[in-house]
Amino acid sequence: MSSAPATPATGRTTTPPPAPTWLTVSVDTRAGRLALARGGPAQEFTVTLRNGNSDEYRHLLVAFQMEPPGSPPVGQDGGPGFTLERFDQTSGTWHPAALRVANDRLPESMLDGGTPLARSGVRVERYRLRAAAGGPTGSSPLVVSFVDTDADRETAAHAVLAHTTR
């Protein structure tokens, strides 16, 4: 038999720390895809960022890229053929946003900018995409990437939004 003294009960329970959570993202549009007409109205979509409790971002960039969809009309080069704009909630106006139209991937180390996103923070951004009157027709997904430009790394899996221009 052991005669060791019993440990007194304190009555306190310890709560374990919350499980770590990470940044999740979604890209949404009314019809689930962008269906544009050359020279027609822009179509809106939203990007929602829901940060977890693990990281805080000083410069989180939402970056857009698509491959050229098909070919421009005969006799026209079409240029990039698209205009992307972001809605500024503070001023209530639309401003140009960067859209890369290319068939290669830009390394994260070549990107800069972005805005802060606190731990457990949520941000919804509104964008709209318009096809130029002389631009190309066809289909090419719009790829949305989320880059921590301080760390030169993608923070979440990129999202893909289906797109067709007629």
Phi and psi in radians as a Rosetta constraint file:
Dihedral C 1 N 2 CA 2 C 2 CIRCULARHARMONIC -1.721 0.35
Dihedral N 2 CA 2 C 2 N 3 CIRCULARHARMONIC 2.482 0.35
Dihedral C 2 N 3 CA 3 C 3 CIRCULARHARMONIC -1.947 0.35
Dihedral N 3 CA 3 C 3 N 4 CIRCULARHARMONIC 0.442 0.35
Dihedral C 3 N 4 CA 4 C 4 CIRCULARHARMONIC -1.152 0.35
Dihedral N 4 CA 4 C 4 N 5 CIRCULARHARMONIC 2.466 0.35
Dihedral C 4 N 5 CA 5 C 5 CIRCULARHARMONIC -1.171 0.35
Dihedral N 5 CA 5 C 5 N 6 CIRCULARHARMONIC 2.531 0.35
Dihedral C 5 N 6 CA 6 C 6 CIRCULARHARMONIC -1.272 0.35
Dihedral N 6 CA 6 C 6 N 7 CIRCULARHARMONIC 2.516 0.35
Dihedral C 6 N 7 CA 7 C 7 CIRCULARHARMONIC -1.400 0.35
Dihedral N 7 CA 7 C 7 N 8 CIRCULARHARMONIC 2.205 0.35
Dihedral C 7 N 8 CA 8 C 8 CIRCULARHARMONIC -1.219 0.35
Dihedral N 8 CA 8 C 8 N 9 CIRCULARHARMONIC 2.495 0.35
Dihedral C 8 N 9 CA 9 C 9 CIRCULARHARMONIC -1.369 0.35
Dihedral N 9 CA 9 C 9 N 10 CIRCULARHARMONIC 2.312 0.35
Dihedral C 9 N 10 CA 10 C 10 CIRCULARHARMONIC -1.593 0.35
Dihedral N 10 CA 10 C 10 N 11 CIRCULARHARMONIC -0.326 0.35
Dihedral C 10 N 11 CA 11 C 11 CIRCULARHARMONIC 1.426 0.35
Dihedral N 11 CA 11 C 11 N 12 CIRCULARHARMONIC -0.052 0.35
Dihedral C 11 N 12 CA 12 C 12 CIRCULARHARMONIC -1.672 0.35
Dihedral N 12 CA 12 C 12 N 13 CIRCULARHARMONIC 2.454 0.35
Dihedral C 12 N 13 CA 13 C 13 CIRCULARHARMONIC -2.001 0.35
Dihedral N 13 CA 13 C 13 N 14 CIRCULARHARMONIC 2.550 0.35
Dihedral C 13 N 14 CA 14 C 14 CIRCULARHARMONIC -1.755 0.35
Dihedral N 14 CA 14 C 14 N 15 CIRCULARHARMONIC 2.358 0.35
Dihedral C 14 N 15 CA 15 C 15 CIRCULARHARMONIC -1.590 0.35
Dihedral N 15 CA 15 C 15 N 16 CIRCULARHARMONIC 2.212 0.35
Dihedral C 15 N 16 CA 16 C 16 CIRCULARHARMONIC -1.184 0.35
Dihedral N 16 CA 16 C 16 N 17 CIRCULARHARMONIC 2.664 0.35
Dihedral C 16 N 17 CA 17 C 17 CIRCULARHARMONIC -1.106 0.35
Dihedral N 17 CA 17 C 17 N 18 CIRCULARHARMONIC 2.701 0.35
Dihedral C 17 N 18 CA 18 C 18 CIRCULARHARMONIC -1.121 0.35
Dihedral N 18 CA 18 C 18 N 19 CIRCULARHARMONIC 2.615 0.35
Dihedral C 18 N 19 CA 19 C 19 CIRCULARHARMONIC -1.122 0.35
Dihedral N 19 CA 19 C 19 N 20 CIRCULARHARMONIC 2.469 0.35
Dihedral C 19 N 20 CA 20 C 20 CIRCULARHARMONIC -1.137 0.35
Dihedral N 20 CA 20 C 20 N 21 CIRCULARHARMONIC 2.460 0.35
Dihedral C 20 N 21 CA 21 C 21 CIRCULARHARMONIC -2.229 0.35
Dihedral N 21 CA 21 C 21 N 22 CIRCULARHARMONIC 2.767 0.35
Dihedral C 21 N 22 CA 22 C 22 CIRCULARHARMONIC -2.192 0.35
Dihedral N 22 CA 22 C 22 N 23 CIRCULARHARMONIC 3.000 0.35
Dihedral C 22 N 23 CA 23 C 23 CIRCULARHARMONIC -1.094 0.35
Dihedral N 23 CA 23 C 23 N 24 CIRCULARHARMONIC 2.282 0.35
Dihedral C 23 N 24 CA 24 C 24 CIRCULARHARMONIC -2.131 0.35
Dihedral N 24 CA 24 C 24 N 25 CIRCULARHARMONIC 2.630 0.35
Dihedral C 24 N 25 CA 25 C 25 CIRCULARHARMONIC -2.384 0.35
Dihedral N 25 CA 25 C 25 N 26 CIRCULARHARMONIC 2.706 0.35
Dihedral C 25 N 26 CA 26 C 26 CIRCULARHARMONIC -2.566 0.35
Dihedral N 26 CA 26 C 26 N 27 CIRCULARHARMONIC 2.636 0.35
Dihedral C 26 N 27 CA 27 C 27 CIRCULARHARMONIC -2.208 0.35
Dihedral N 27 CA 27 C 27 N 28 CIRCULARHARMONIC 2.186 0.35
Dihedral C 27 N 28 CA 28 C 28 CIRCULARHARMONIC -2.337 0.35
Dihedral N 28 CA 28 C 28 N 29 CIRCULARHARMONIC 2.551 0.35
Dihedral C 28 N 29 CA 29 C 29 CIRCULARHARMONIC -2.449 0.35
Dihedral N 29 CA 29 C 29 N 30 CIRCULARHARMONIC 2.812 0.35
Dihedral C 29 N 30 CA 30 C 30 CIRCULARHARMONIC -0.935 0.35
Dihedral N 30 CA 30 C 30 N 31 CIRCULARHARMONIC -0.811 0.35
Dihedral C 30 N 31 CA 31 C 31 CIRCULARHARMONIC -1.702 0.35
Dihedral N 31 CA 31 C 31 N 32 CIRCULARHARMONIC 0.077 0.35
Dihedral C 31 N 32 CA 32 C 32 CIRCULARHARMONIC 1.440 0.35
Dihedral N 32 CA 32 C 32 N 33 CIRCULARHARMONIC -0.023 0.35
Dihedral C 32 N 33 CA 33 C 33 CIRCULARHARMONIC -2.754 0.35
Dihedral N 33 CA 33 C 33 N 34 CIRCULARHARMONIC 2.872 0.35
Dihedral C 33 N 34 CA 34 C 34 CIRCULARHARMONIC -1.731 0.35
Dihedral N 34 CA 34 C 34 N 35 CIRCULARHARMONIC 2.127 0.35
Dihedral C 34 N 35 CA 35 C 35 CIRCULARHARMONIC -2.114 0.35
Dihedral N 35 CA 35 C 35 N 36 CIRCULARHARMONIC 1.721 0.35
Dihedral C 35 N 36 CA 36 C 36 CIRCULARHARMONIC -1.808 0.35
Dihedral N 36 CA 36 C 36 N 37 CIRCULARHARMONIC 2.697 0.35
Dihedral C 36 N 37 CA 37 C 37 CIRCULARHARMONIC -2.063 0.35
Dihedral N 37 CA 37 C 37 N 38 CIRCULARHARMONIC 2.338 0.35
Dihedral C 37 N 38 CA 38 C 38 CIRCULARHARMONIC -0.970 0.35
Dihedral N 38 CA 38 C 38 N 39 CIRCULARHARMONIC 2.250 0.35
Dihedral C 38 N 39 CA 39 C 39 CIRCULARHARMONIC 1.323 0.35
Dihedral N 39 CA 39 C 39 N 40 CIRCULARHARMONIC 0.005 0.35
Dihedral C 39 N 40 CA 40 C 40 CIRCULARHARMONIC -1.542 0.35
Dihedral N 40 CA 40 C 40 N 41 CIRCULARHARMONIC -3.000 0.35
Dihedral C 40 N 41 CA 41 C 41 CIRCULARHARMONIC -1.225 0.35
Dihedral N 41 CA 41 C 41 N 42 CIRCULARHARMONIC 2.734 0.35
Dihedral C 41 N 42 CA 42 C 42 CIRCULARHARMONIC -1.269 0.35
Dihedral N 42 CA 42 C 42 N 43 CIRCULARHARMONIC 2.715 0.35
Dihedral C 42 N 43 CA 43 C 43 CIRCULARHARMONIC -2.051 0.35
Dihedral N 43 CA 43 C 43 N 44 CIRCULARHARMONIC 2.301 0.35
Dihedral C 43 N 44 CA 44 C 44 CIRCULARHARMONIC -1.528 0.35
Dihedral N 44 CA 44 C 44 N 45 CIRCULARHARMONIC 2.669 0.35
Dihedral C 44 N 45 CA 45 C 45 CIRCULARHARMONIC -2.636 0.35
Dihedral N 45 CA 45 C 45 N 46 CIRCULARHARMONIC 2.840 0.35
Dihedral C 45 N 46 CA 46 C 46 CIRCULARHARMONIC -2.096 0.35
Dihedral N 46 CA 46 C 46 N 47 CIRCULARHARMONIC 2.633 0.35
Dihedral C 46 N 47 CA 47 C 47 CIRCULARHARMONIC -2.104 0.35
Dihedral N 47 CA 47 C 47 N 48 CIRCULARHARMONIC 2.133 0.35
Dihedral C 47 N 48 CA 48 C 48 CIRCULARHARMONIC -1.967 0.35
Dihedral N 48 CA 48 C 48 N 49 CIRCULARHARMONIC 2.221 0.35
Dihedral C 48 N 49 CA 49 C 49 CIRCULARHARMONIC -1.983 0.35
Dihedral N 49 CA 49 C 49 N 50 CIRCULARHARMONIC 2.131 0.35
Dihedral C 49 N 50 CA 50 C 50 CIRCULARHARMONIC -2.072 0.35
Dihedral N 50 CA 50 C 50 N 51 CIRCULARHARMONIC 1.846 0.35
Dihedral C 50 N 51 CA 51 C 51 CIRCULARHARMONIC -1.404 0.35
Dihedral N 51 CA 51 C 51 N 52 CIRCULARHARMONIC 2.572 0.35
Dihedral C 51 N 52 CA 52 C 52 CIRCULARHARMONIC -1.499 0.35
Dihedral N 52 CA 52 C 52 N 53 CIRCULARHARMONIC -2.889 0.35
Dihedral C 52 N 53 CA 53 C 53 CIRCULARHARMONIC -1.712 0.35
Dihedral N 53 CA 53 C 53 N 54 CIRCULARHARMONIC 0.130 0.35
Dihedral C 53 N 54 CA 54 C 54 CIRCULARHARMONIC -1.673 0.35
Dihedral N 54 CA 54 C 54 N 55 CIRCULARHARMONIC -0.613 0.35
Dihedral C 54 N 55 CA 55 C 55 CIRCULARHARMONIC -2.268 0.35
Dihedral N 55 CA 55 C 55 N 56 CIRCULARHARMONIC 2.628 0.35
Dihedral C 55 N 56 CA 56 C 56 CIRCULARHARMONIC -2.083 0.35
Dihedral N 56 CA 56 C 56 N 57 CIRCULARHARMONIC 2.393 0.35
Dihedral C 56 N 57 CA 57 C 57 CIRCULARHARMONIC -1.970 0.35
Dihedral N 57 CA 57 C 57 N 58 CIRCULARHARMONIC 2.285 0.35
Dihedral C 57 N 58 CA 58 C 58 CIRCULARHARMONIC -1.506 0.35
Dihedral N 58 CA 58 C 58 N 59 CIRCULARHARMONIC -0.616 0.35
Dihedral C 58 N 59 CA 59 C 59 CIRCULARHARMONIC -2.422 0.35
Dihedral N 59 CA 59 C 59 N 60 CIRCULARHARMONIC 1.561 0.35
Dihedral C 59 N 60 CA 60 C 60 CIRCULARHARMONIC -1.820 0.35
Dihedral N 60 CA 60 C 60 N 61 CIRCULARHARMONIC 2.013 0.35
Dihedral C 60 N 61 CA 61 C 61 CIRCULARHARMONIC -1.794 0.35
Dihedral N 61 CA 61 C 61 N 62 CIRCULARHARMONIC 2.316 0.35
Dihedral C 61 N 62 CA 62 C 62 CIRCULARHARMONIC -1.690 0.35
Dihedral N 62 CA 62 C 62 N 63 CIRCULARHARMONIC 2.016 0.35
Dihedral C 62 N 63 CA 63 C 63 CIRCULARHARMONIC -2.018 0.35
Dihedral N 63 CA 63 C 63 N 64 CIRCULARHARMONIC 2.507 0.35
Dihedral C 63 N 64 CA 64 C 64 CIRCULARHARMONIC -2.139 0.35
Dihedral N 64 CA 64 C 64 N 65 CIRCULARHARMONIC 2.429 0.35
Dihedral C 64 N 65 CA 65 C 65 CIRCULARHARMONIC -2.637 0.35
Dihedral N 65 CA 65 C 65 N 66 CIRCULARHARMONIC 2.562 0.35
Dihedral C 65 N 66 CA 66 C 66 CIRCULARHARMONIC -2.566 0.35
Dihedral N 66 CA 66 C 66 N 67 CIRCULARHARMONIC 2.698 0.35
Dihedral C 66 N 67 CA 67 C 67 CIRCULARHARMONIC -1.420 0.35
Dihedral N 67 CA 67 C 67 N 68 CIRCULARHARMONIC 2.690 0.35
Dihedral C 67 N 68 CA 68 C 68 CIRCULARHARMONIC -1.038 0.35
Dihedral N 68 CA 68 C 68 N 69 CIRCULARHARMONIC 2.202 0.35
Dihedral C 68 N 69 CA 69 C 69 CIRCULARHARMONIC -1.525 0.35
Dihedral N 69 CA 69 C 69 N 70 CIRCULARHARMONIC 1.739 0.35
Dihedral C 69 N 70 CA 70 C 70 CIRCULARHARMONIC 1.300 0.35
Dihedral N 70 CA 70 C 70 N 71 CIRCULARHARMONIC -2.515 0.35
Dihedral C 70 N 71 CA 71 C 71 CIRCULARHARMONIC -2.219 0.35
Dihedral N 71 CA 71 C 71 N 72 CIRCULARHARMONIC 2.620 0.35
Dihedral C 71 N 72 CA 72 C 72 CIRCULARHARMONIC -1.269 0.35
Dihedral N 72 CA 72 C 72 N 73 CIRCULARHARMONIC 2.869 0.35
Dihedral C 72 N 73 CA 73 C 73 CIRCULARHARMONIC -0.999 0.35
Dihedral N 73 CA 73 C 73 N 74 CIRCULARHARMONIC 2.680 0.35
Dihedral C 73 N 74 CA 74 C 74 CIRCULARHARMONIC -0.970 0.35
Dihedral N 74 CA 74 C 74 N 75 CIRCULARHARMONIC 2.340 0.35
Dihedral C 74 N 75 CA 75 C 75 CIRCULARHARMONIC 1.496 0.35
Dihedral N 75 CA 75 C 75 N 76 CIRCULARHARMONIC 0.027 0.35
Dihedral C 75 N 76 CA 76 C 76 CIRCULARHARMONIC -2.235 0.35
Dihedral N 76 CA 76 C 76 N 77 CIRCULARHARMONIC 2.508 0.35
Dihedral C 76 N 77 CA 77 C 77 CIRCULARHARMONIC -1.540 0.35
Dihedral N 77 CA 77 C 77 N 78 CIRCULARHARMONIC -0.360 0.35
Dihedral C 77 N 78 CA 78 C 78 CIRCULARHARMONIC 1.388 0.35
Dihedral N 78 CA 78 C 78 N 79 CIRCULARHARMONIC -0.393 0.35
Dihedral C 78 N 79 CA 79 C 79 CIRCULARHARMONIC 0.949 0.35
Dihedral N 79 CA 79 C 79 N 80 CIRCULARHARMONIC -2.707 0.35
Dihedral C 79 N 80 CA 80 C 80 CIRCULARHARMONIC -1.127 0.35
Dihedral N 80 CA 80 C 80 N 81 CIRCULARHARMONIC -0.552 0.35
Dihedral C 80 N 81 CA 81 C 81 CIRCULARHARMONIC 1.386 0.35
Dihedral N 81 CA 81 C 81 N 82 CIRCULARHARMONIC -0.019 0.35
Dihedral C 81 N 82 CA 82 C 82 CIRCULARHARMONIC -2.458 0.35
Dihedral N 82 CA 82 C 82 N 83 CIRCULARHARMONIC 2.637 0.35
Dihedral C 82 N 83 CA 83 C 83 CIRCULARHARMONIC -2.182 0.35
Dihedral N 83 CA 83 C 83 N 84 CIRCULARHARMONIC 2.182 0.35
Dihedral C 83 N 84 CA 84 C 84 CIRCULARHARMONIC -1.938 0.35
Dihedral N 84 CA 84 C 84 N 85 CIRCULARHARMONIC 2.347 0.35
Dihedral C 84 N 85 CA 85 C 85 CIRCULARHARMONIC -2.300 0.35
Dihedral N 85 CA 85 C 85 N 86 CIRCULARHARMONIC 2.642 0.35
Dihedral C 85 N 86 CA 86 C 86 CIRCULARHARMONIC -2.031 0.35
Dihedral N 86 CA 86 C 86 N 87 CIRCULARHARMONIC 2.412 0.35
Dihedral C 86 N 87 CA 87 C 87 CIRCULARHARMONIC -1.479 0.35
Dihedral N 87 CA 87 C 87 N 88 CIRCULARHARMONIC 2.221 0.35
Dihedral C 87 N 88 CA 88 C 88 CIRCULARHARMONIC -1.665 0.35
Dihedral N 88 CA 88 C 88 N 89 CIRCULARHARMONIC 1.914 0.35
Dihedral C 88 N 89 CA 89 C 89 CIRCULARHARMONIC -1.149 0.35
Dihedral N 89 CA 89 C 89 N 90 CIRCULARHARMONIC -0.532 0.35
Dihedral C 89 N 90 CA 90 C 90 CIRCULARHARMONIC -1.149 0.35
Dihedral N 90 CA 90 C 90 N 91 CIRCULARHARMONIC -0.823 0.35
Dihedral C 90 N 91 CA 91 C 91 CIRCULARHARMONIC -1.628 0.35
Dihedral N 91 CA 91 C 91 N 92 CIRCULARHARMONIC -0.284 0.35
Dihedral C 91 N 92 CA 92 C 92 CIRCULARHARMONIC 1.286 0.35
Dihedral N 92 CA 92 C 92 N 93 CIRCULARHARMONIC 0.429 0.35
Dihedral C 92 N 93 CA 93 C 93 CIRCULARHARMONIC -2.222 0.35
Dihedral N 93 CA 93 C 93 N 94 CIRCULARHARMONIC 2.824 0.35
Dihedral C 93 N 94 CA 94 C 94 CIRCULARHARMONIC -1.624 0.35
Dihedral N 94 CA 94 C 94 N 95 CIRCULARHARMONIC 2.476 0.35
Dihedral C 94 N 95 CA 95 C 95 CIRCULARHARMONIC -2.305 0.35
Dihedral N 95 CA 95 C 95 N 96 CIRCULARHARMONIC 2.613 0.35
Dihedral C 95 N 96 CA 96 C 96 CIRCULARHARMONIC -1.018 0.35
Dihedral N 96 CA 96 C 96 N 97 CIRCULARHARMONIC 2.486 0.35
Dihedral C 96 N 97 CA 97 C 97 CIRCULARHARMONIC -2.186 0.35
Dihedral N 97 CA 97 C 97 N 98 CIRCULARHARMONIC 2.643 0.35
Dihedral C 97 N 98 CA 98 C 98 CIRCULARHARMONIC -1.291 0.35
Dihedral N 98 CA 98 C 98 N 99 CIRCULARHARMONIC 2.285 0.35
Dihedral C 98 N 99 CA 99 C 99 CIRCULARHARMONIC -2.299 0.35
Dihedral N 99 CA 99 C 99 N 100 CIRCULARHARMONIC 2.116 0.35
Dihedral C 99 N 100 CA 100 C 100 CIRCULARHARMONIC -1.692 0.35
Dihedral N 100 CA 100 C 100 N 101 CIRCULARHARMONIC 2.120 0.35
Dihedral C 100 N 101 CA 101 C 101 CIRCULARHARMONIC -1.899 0.35
Dihedral N 101 CA 101 C 101 N 102 CIRCULARHARMONIC 1.832 0.35
Dihedral C 101 N 102 CA 102 C 102 CIRCULARHARMONIC -2.848 0.35
Dihedral N 102 CA 102 C 102 N 103 CIRCULARHARMONIC 2.894 0.35
Dihedral C 102 N 103 CA 103 C 103 CIRCULARHARMONIC -1.889 0.35
Dihedral N 103 CA 103 C 103 N 104 CIRCULARHARMONIC 0.337 0.35
Dihedral C 103 N 104 CA 104 C 104 CIRCULARHARMONIC -2.288 0.35
Dihedral N 104 CA 104 C 104 N 105 CIRCULARHARMONIC 2.904 0.35
Dihedral C 104 N 105 CA 105 C 105 CIRCULARHARMONIC -1.722 0.35
Dihedral N 105 CA 105 C 105 N 106 CIRCULARHARMONIC 2.333 0.35
Dihedral C 105 N 106 CA 106 C 106 CIRCULARHARMONIC -1.477 0.35
Dihedral N 106 CA 106 C 106 N 107 CIRCULARHARMONIC 2.214 0.35
Dihedral C 106 N 107 CA 107 C 107 CIRCULARHARMONIC -1.100 0.35
Dihedral N 107 CA 107 C 107 N 108 CIRCULARHARMONIC 2.547 0.35
Dihedral C 107 N 108 CA 108 C 108 CIRCULARHARMONIC -1.011 0.35
Dihedral N 108 CA 108 C 108 N 109 CIRCULARHARMONIC -0.528 0.35
Dihedral C 108 N 109 CA 109 C 109 CIRCULARHARMONIC -1.166 0.35
Dihedral N 109 CA 109 C 109 N 110 CIRCULARHARMONIC -0.256 0.35
Dihedral C 109 N 110 CA 110 C 110 CIRCULARHARMONIC -1.656 0.35
Dihedral N 110 CA 110 C 110 N 111 CIRCULARHARMONIC 0.000 0.35
Dihedral C 110 N 111 CA 111 C 111 CIRCULARHARMONIC -1.735 0.35
Dihedral N 111 CA 111 C 111 N 112 CIRCULARHARMONIC 2.594 0.35
Dihedral C 111 N 112 CA 112 C 112 CIRCULARHARMONIC -2.514 0.35
Dihedral N 112 CA 112 C 112 N 113 CIRCULARHARMONIC 2.996 0.35
Dihedral C 112 N 113 CA 113 C 113 CIRCULARHARMONIC 1.664 0.35
Dihedral N 113 CA 113 C 113 N 114 CIRCULARHARMONIC -2.781 0.35
Dihedral C 113 N 114 CA 114 C 114 CIRCULARHARMONIC 1.874 0.35
Dihedral N 114 CA 114 C 114 N 115 CIRCULARHARMONIC 2.909 0.35
Dihedral C 114 N 115 CA 115 C 115 CIRCULARHARMONIC -2.187 0.35
Dihedral N 115 CA 115 C 115 N 116 CIRCULARHARMONIC 2.792 0.35
Dihedral C 115 N 116 CA 116 C 116 CIRCULARHARMONIC -1.186 0.35
Dihedral N 116 CA 116 C 116 N 117 CIRCULARHARMONIC 2.655 0.35
Dihedral C 116 N 117 CA 117 C 117 CIRCULARHARMONIC -2.513 0.35
Dihedral N 117 CA 117 C 117 N 118 CIRCULARHARMONIC 1.982 0.35
Dihedral C 117 N 118 CA 118 C 118 CIRCULARHARMONIC -1.261 0.35
Dihedral N 118 CA 118 C 118 N 119 CIRCULARHARMONIC 2.846 0.35
Dihedral C 118 N 119 CA 119 C 119 CIRCULARHARMONIC -0.993 0.35
Dihedral N 119 CA 119 C 119 N 120 CIRCULARHARMONIC 2.385 0.35
Dihedral C 119 N 120 CA 120 C 120 CIRCULARHARMONIC 1.084 0.35
Dihedral N 120 CA 120 C 120 N 121 CIRCULARHARMONIC 0.227 0.35
Dihedral C 120 N 121 CA 121 C 121 CIRCULARHARMONIC -1.379 0.35
Dihedral N 121 CA 121 C 121 N 122 CIRCULARHARMONIC 2.690 0.35
Dihedral C 121 N 122 CA 122 C 122 CIRCULARHARMONIC -2.240 0.35
Dihedral N 122 CA 122 C 122 N 123 CIRCULARHARMONIC 2.364 0.35
Dihedral C 122 N 123 CA 123 C 123 CIRCULARHARMONIC -2.399 0.35
Dihedral N 123 CA 123 C 123 N 124 CIRCULARHARMONIC 2.324 0.35
Dihedral C 123 N 124 CA 124 C 124 CIRCULARHARMONIC -2.043 0.35
Dihedral N 124 CA 124 C 124 N 125 CIRCULARHARMONIC 2.172 0.35
Dihedral C 124 N 125 CA 125 C 125 CIRCULARHARMONIC -2.015 0.35
Dihedral N 125 CA 125 C 125 N 126 CIRCULARHARMONIC 2.415 0.35
Dihedral C 125 N 126 CA 126 C 126 CIRCULARHARMONIC -1.796 0.35
Dihedral N 126 CA 126 C 126 N 127 CIRCULARHARMONIC 2.363 0.35
Dihedral C 126 N 127 CA 127 C 127 CIRCULARHARMONIC -2.297 0.35
Dihedral N 127 CA 127 C 127 N 128 CIRCULARHARMONIC 2.835 0.35
Dihedral C 127 N 128 CA 128 C 128 CIRCULARHARMONIC -2.510 0.35
Dihedral N 128 CA 128 C 128 N 129 CIRCULARHARMONIC 2.535 0.35
Dihedral C 128 N 129 CA 129 C 129 CIRCULARHARMONIC -2.133 0.35
Dihedral N 129 CA 129 C 129 N 130 CIRCULARHARMONIC 2.372 0.35
Dihedral C 129 N 130 CA 130 C 130 CIRCULARHARMONIC -2.248 0.35
Dihedral N 130 CA 130 C 130 N 131 CIRCULARHARMONIC 2.476 0.35
Dihedral C 130 N 131 CA 131 C 131 CIRCULARHARMONIC -1.695 0.35
Dihedral N 131 CA 131 C 131 N 132 CIRCULARHARMONIC 2.289 0.35
Dihedral C 131 N 132 CA 132 C 132 CIRCULARHARMONIC -1.166 0.35
Dihedral N 132 CA 132 C 132 N 133 CIRCULARHARMONIC 2.642 0.35
Dihedral C 132 N 133 CA 133 C 133 CIRCULARHARMONIC -1.007 0.35
Dihedral N 133 CA 133 C 133 N 134 CIRCULARHARMONIC -0.656 0.35
Dihedral C 133 N 134 CA 134 C 134 CIRCULARHARMONIC -1.753 0.35
Dihedral N 134 CA 134 C 134 N 135 CIRCULARHARMONIC 0.246 0.35
Dihedral C 134 N 135 CA 135 C 135 CIRCULARHARMONIC -1.416 0.35
Dihedral N 135 CA 135 C 135 N 136 CIRCULARHARMONIC -3.141 0.35
Dihedral C 135 N 136 CA 136 C 136 CIRCULARHARMONIC -1.324 0.35
Dihedral N 136 CA 136 C 136 N 137 CIRCULARHARMONIC 2.805 0.35
Dihedral C 136 N 137 CA 137 C 137 CIRCULARHARMONIC -1.996 0.35
Dihedral N 137 CA 137 C 137 N 138 CIRCULARHARMONIC 2.805 0.35
Dihedral C 137 N 138 CA 138 C 138 CIRCULARHARMONIC 2.257 0.35
Dihedral N 138 CA 138 C 138 N 139 CIRCULARHARMONIC -2.934 0.35
Dihedral C 138 N 139 CA 139 C 139 CIRCULARHARMONIC -2.121 0.35
Dihedral N 139 CA 139 C 139 N 140 CIRCULARHARMONIC 2.450 0.35
Dihedral C 139 N 140 CA 140 C 140 CIRCULARHARMONIC -2.838 0.35
Dihedral N 140 CA 140 C 140 N 141 CIRCULARHARMONIC 2.225 0.35
Dihedral C 140 N 141 CA 141 C 141 CIRCULARHARMONIC -1.185 0.35
Dihedral N 141 CA 141 C 141 N 142 CIRCULARHARMONIC 2.568 0.35
Dihedral C 141 N 142 CA 142 C 142 CIRCULARHARMONIC -1.582 0.35
Dihedral N 142 CA 142 C 142 N 143 CIRCULARHARMONIC 2.064 0.35
Dihedral C 142 N 143 CA 143 C 143 CIRCULARHARMONIC -1.702 0.35
Dihedral N 143 CA 143 C 143 N 144 CIRCULARHARMONIC 2.213 0.35
Dihedral C 143 N 144 CA 144 C 144 CIRCULARHARMONIC -1.967 0.35
Dihedral N 144 CA 144 C 144 N 145 CIRCULARHARMONIC 2.111 0.35
Dihedral C 144 N 145 CA 145 C 145 CIRCULARHARMONIC -1.978 0.35
Dihedral N 145 CA 145 C 145 N 146 CIRCULARHARMONIC 2.729 0.35
Dihedral C 145 N 146 CA 146 C 146 CIRCULARHARMONIC -2.233 0.35
Dihedral N 146 CA 146 C 146 N 147 CIRCULARHARMONIC 1.928 0.35
Dihedral C 146 N 147 CA 147 C 147 CIRCULARHARMONIC -2.124 0.35
Dihedral N 147 CA 147 C 147 N 148 CIRCULARHARMONIC 2.248 0.35
Dihedral C 147 N 148 CA 148 C 148 CIRCULARHARMONIC -1.462 0.35
Dihedral N 148 CA 148 C 148 N 149 CIRCULARHARMONIC 1.772 0.35
Dihedral C 148 N 149 CA 149 C 149 CIRCULARHARMONIC -1.291 0.35
Dihedral N 149 CA 149 C 149 N 150 CIRCULARHARMONIC -0.271 0.35
Dihedral C 149 N 150 CA 150 C 150 CIRCULARHARMONIC -1.262 0.35
Dihedral N 150 CA 150 C 150 N 151 CIRCULARHARMONIC -0.590 0.35
Dihedral C 150 N 151 CA 151 C 151 CIRCULARHARMONIC -1.805 0.35
Dihedral N 151 CA 151 C 151 N 152 CIRCULARHARMONIC -0.047 0.35
Dihedral C 151 N 152 CA 152 C 152 CIRCULARHARMONIC 0.916 0.35
Dihedral N 152 CA 152 C 152 N 153 CIRCULARHARMONIC 0.847 0.35
Dihedral C 152 N 153 CA 153 C 153 CIRCULARHARMONIC -2.541 0.35
Dihedral N 153 CA 153 C 153 N 154 CIRCULARHARMONIC 2.641 0.35
Dihedral C 153 N 154 CA 154 C 154 CIRCULARHARMONIC -1.299 0.35
Dihedral N 154 CA 154 C 154 N 155 CIRCULARHARMONIC 2.356 0.35
Dihedral C 154 N 155 CA 155 C 155 CIRCULARHARMONIC -1.678 0.35
Dihedral N 155 CA 155 C 155 N 156 CIRCULARHARMONIC -0.346 0.35
Dihedral C 155 N 156 CA 156 C 156 CIRCULARHARMONIC -2.588 0.35
Dihedral N 156 CA 156 C 156 N 157 CIRCULARHARMONIC 2.818 0.35
Dihedral C 156 N 157 CA 157 C 157 CIRCULARHARMONIC -1.059 0.35
Dihedral N 157 CA 157 C 157 N 158 CIRCULARHARMONIC 2.461 0.35
Dihedral C 157 N 158 CA 158 C 158 CIRCULARHARMONIC -1.201 0.35
Dihedral N 158 CA 158 C 158 N 159 CIRCULARHARMONIC 2.743 0.35
Dihedral C 158 N 159 CA 159 C 159 CIRCULARHARMONIC -1.881 0.35
Dihedral N 159 CA 159 C 159 N 160 CIRCULARHARMONIC 2.650 0.35
Dihedral C 159 N 160 CA 160 C 160 CIRCULARHARMONIC -2.170 0.35
Dihedral N 160 CA 160 C 160 N 161 CIRCULARHARMONIC 2.243 0.35
Dihedral C 160 N 161 CA 161 C 161 CIRCULARHARMONIC -2.011 0.35
Dihedral N 161 CA 161 C 161 N 162 CIRCULARHARMONIC 2.101 0.35
Dihedral C 161 N 162 CA 162 C 162 CIRCULARHARMONIC -1.085 0.35
Dihedral N 162 CA 162 C 162 N 163 CIRCULARHARMONIC 2.512 0.35
Dihedral C 162 N 163 CA 163 C 163 CIRCULARHARMONIC -2.561 0.35
Dihedral N 163 CA 163 C 163 N 164 CIRCULARHARMONIC 2.390 0.35
Dihedral C 163 N 164 CA 164 C 164 CIRCULARHARMONIC -2.400 0.35
Dihedral N 164 CA 164 C 164 N 165 CIRCULARHARMONIC 2.406 0.35
Dihedral C 164 N 165 CA 165 C 165 CIRCULARHARMONIC -2.106 0.35
Dihedral N 165 CA 165 C 165 N 166 CIRCULARHARMONIC 2.281 0.35
